[in-house]
Amino acid sequence: MAGREDGVRLRRDIDVLRLTGDDPQPSRWRAADLFRIFPPIGRWLRPASAKGTALPAGGGTGRAPLLSAALLGLCIALSAAFLIAHLHERALATAGREMERLALVLAHQAERTIEAVELVQAGLLERLKEVETAEQYRATMTGIEVHQDLKARIRGLPQIDAVTAIDADGTLLNFSRSWPIPKVNVADRDYFKALQADPKLMSFISVPVRNRGTGTWTVYIAHKVAAPDGTFLGLILAALDLNYFEQLYEQAGFGAESSVTLYRQDGVQLARYPHIEAFIGRGFLVRAEFARMLAAGLPSALLRRIGEADGLDKLTAIRLLSNYPLAININLPVDRALAEWRKQTVYLLAAAFLLELVIVGISLQTLRQRRDQRLLVAAITARGQAEAELAAAREREQAQEQARIQDARFGLALRTMTQGVSMFDAENRLVAVNPRYEAMFGMVPGSAVLGMHFDDVVALSVGGALSTPEVAEEAKKRIRAHIARGERVSYVRELEDGRSLAATVVPMAGGGWLATYEDITERRQAEAQVVHMAQHDALTGLPNRVLFRQRLEEAIARSRRDETFAVLCLDLDRFKAVNDTLGHPVGDLLLRAVTERLRLHTRETDTVARLGGDEFAIIQAGVDQPTDATVLSKRLVEALSAPYKIDGHSISIGSSIGITIIPDDGADADTLLKHADLALYRAKTDGRGTWRFFEPEMDARMQARRAMELDLREALEVGQFELFYQPIMDLASRTVCGFEALIRWRHPVRGLVPPDAFIPLAEEIGLIMPIGEWVLRQACIDAKNWPQALKVSVNLSAMQFAGHGPVAAVQAALEASGLDPARLELEITETVMLDDTAATLLTLGRLKALGVSIALDDFGTGYSSLSYLRKFPFDRVKIDKSFIADLGHSTESAAIVEAVTSLCETLGMATTVEGVETEAQLQELQAGSCSNVQGYLFSKPRPASEVARLCQALGPLGACA
């Protein structure tokens, strides 16, 4: 049975070659070849005289020419039909292969795109790993610092429109696109409902929706945020701009009338090129095919079906994404795929029709001759044999003419083929070839002569830019090995001039083979371009985060063979100021200039990547680490610090570098990058423009800082903070006139924690806002129970002046406590005045309008204190304790204090001197113009429960100056 099938395939292969012949020389194809393939035809067409039998006088043989002509016509028609069917099958198969390759490339690109999105979300989820309650989650994800962090994480990822934090009620907690955060609720969205309802479902890809902010079609990739006990806390949401995919599909288009579509596996259409607005978000019946593929475990499928939208017969290539419930769908109308086949079919049918006409003419002529012969035999027996021989000679001549016409027709078809074709017999002799084959391999036209040995034909392609003797010898060995095993083989052959040929070698029964070659250079270049786009940064051309991680994994694997590498994480210093002052176009040009300097100072064996924004990373393949890393870091810091000339601007920036060594500092990519970030953080902390190697103590400090951060968040929730109060004394009467509120943290393990140990951290992580509001509210509540003459002073952080400022918090505290605004004094430092003087003065004016007092704290420790006294009419100035440390021993200190107090008295401002600890200091101050004093001489800060006792111990109450 197998032998019979091989025979059928051989007959079909020969028919294909015959019907697509391409040689203008008649000698390359002869009608006698047809008779060798179909022996009975030769016998039927051979004249009766040649068989050794005389023509009878009567009828009985007139049917032979008609029967022979009919059989020959039938053979030609069958051959044409077989060839047309074969070409039809090959045209569809070729289009299908191209569609499947493109679907694979686009699916790979979609995987990398969504992986980049999930890397951003994974970073945020890692930050939330220790969150246990909804309040912790809201506190962690609110504030402008989180907004800026979200914005930085997606910088350099054009496919991400925005990253959003959503709470358990569907309300936006933070948003990367704009600040302040808009009031939006997404509880009606499908992803929110699905993740809220299903405890086991952790991620969801939404149906396309109109983005409420930009109006574009957007799909949301949602990841659930859950407490350790499984409680639903909210979502981390990434908005994926579908225009990104449609623009990519436009560049990678398969051709006119084709379409590329991105589906969810439930059949919902997400993106399509060409874009059809009405189709986006619709469900299509293709989901049934997705379901069958998933059930069968098939990653891809090639189908022929009728389109749902337009009713056209189409080829459809489907590729399911490996890691996501998405699929790439490429459609090509069958009519488009068969366009070239139709042209070939027209040529073949025309040739077959003309050949049939010739055969019919010959048959009729043969009948007429035989009729004449029968008449002549009856009349002149002696001349009958001669005329029969003459008729046979004419018949042979006509057969030769017929073969010539047939040869010309088939040669035309062979010359029009876009593929190179060659055929060799069992003796390795060339029996068919077309000009396209000679052109592909750089041969002189007509140099491949029929009957030439296979080795000689291959030798014609050697030399020049196409092939070398070694490559040619390897090609011959490959073909002979597969022919010897009777295997059909397809492979890609790379030529020396850079072209790529797709070769198919088909063995034939009885020996010999047929080889076809197709130039796929442009197709492979397009595929390579798509892969390059998915792995490289569009602005700088450097490897992106995805490719950098692959290279890092390779370096880790090589380090196990005693190779040493260094990972350098770079962050540009002062780059944000360039973007803010000169604009993003100049910032982009600066990033390209930085890239050129990085390339100039690294080797080809090193990997330089842009991770996003102004973050770069280098994998250095060092001979002697960490010495080589130190040399490279010094060279890069110096190079990147040199001035840049960008668009007419002279720009100076710097760079800080964190370094880890592979394998000493980690055995996996995540650990190495984490340690490099810690080293980079240390380099920035130490003054920027420098480099630091990772040390285990850095991780320990970061873990301790993280532990304190978690404790600090818990302290605010469970009420571990309390207020201590230090009395403020009226200098004239030495009586209490008020108290300054000072926060303390009563930690269950650490004990009583002073503010300088946790306030800087609270400011850094954004907790100073809720802590400051609590201090305001609690101080007002405590002061409400004091005697009416006593004031309470509350310090305001510079961070509290950001955003909407402290006006609303102060007003809320006064309303909640019922405290008279005149009894509340707010203390600010010069740091507040440095940030935005105009805005700060406006806020201070609004605070004074509430009726509270404003005091300038730590006066004299800054650079422009006197200018602040001129810009804003403070009610009180608090002189820093550093000025009175030598009071009583130094005349200069006394002179400075007296000058300041006198100036404030002239301006109508009261003064308070801090840090009074001795009677000598107090006596010096009493001799001057100072209004109030406070310090350990009177009392250390005491809990709120001791305020009444302090008032009694320090003497009768006096009025506050």
Secondary structure, 3 states (H helix, E strand, C coil): CHHHHHHHHHHHHHHHHHHCCCCCCHHHCCHHHHHHHCHHHHHHHCCHHHHCCCCCCCCCCCHHHHHHHHHHHHHHHHHHHHHHHHHHHHHHHHHHHHHHHHHHHHHHHHHHHHHHHHHHHHHHHHHCCCCCCHHHHHHHHCCHHHHHHHHHHCCCCCCEEEEEEEECCCEEEEECCCCCCCCCECCCCHHHHHHHHCCCCCEEECCCEECCCCCCEEEEEEEEEECCCCCEEEEEEEEEEHHHHHHHHHHCCCCCCCEEEEEECCCEEEEEECCCHHHCCCECCHHHHHHHHHHHCCCEEEEEEECCCCCCEEEEEEEECCCCCEEEEEEEEHHHHCHHHHHHHHHHHHHHHHHHHHHHHHHHHHHHHHHHHHHHHHHCHHHHHHHHHHHHHHHHHHHHHHHHHHHHHHHHHHHCCCCEEEEECCCCEEEEECHHHHHHCCCCCCCCCCCCEHHHHHHHCCECCCECHHHHHHHHHHHHHHHHCCCCEEEEEECCCCCEEEEEEEECCCCCEEEEEEECHHHHHHHHHHHHHHHECCCCCCECHHHHHHHHHHHHHHHCCCCCEEEEEEEEECHHHHHHHHCHHHHHHHHHHHHHHHHHCCCCCCEEEEEECCEEEEEEECCCCCHHHHHHHHHHHHHHHCCEEECCEEECCEEEEEEEEECCCCCCHHHHHHHHHHHHHHHHHCCCCCEEECCHHHHHHHHHHHHHHHHHHHHHHHCCEEEEEEEEEECCCCEEEEEEEEEEEEECCCEEECHHHCHHHHHHHCCHHHHHHHHHHHHHHHHHCCCCCCEEEEECCHHHHCCCCCHHHHHHHHHHHCCCHHHEEEEECHHHHHHCHHHHHHHHHHHHHCCCEEEEEEECCCCCHHHHHHHCCCCEEEECHHHCCCCCCCHHHHHHHHHHHHHHHHHCCEEEECCCCCHHHHHHHHCCCCCEECCCCCCCCEEHHHHHHHHHHCCCCCCCC
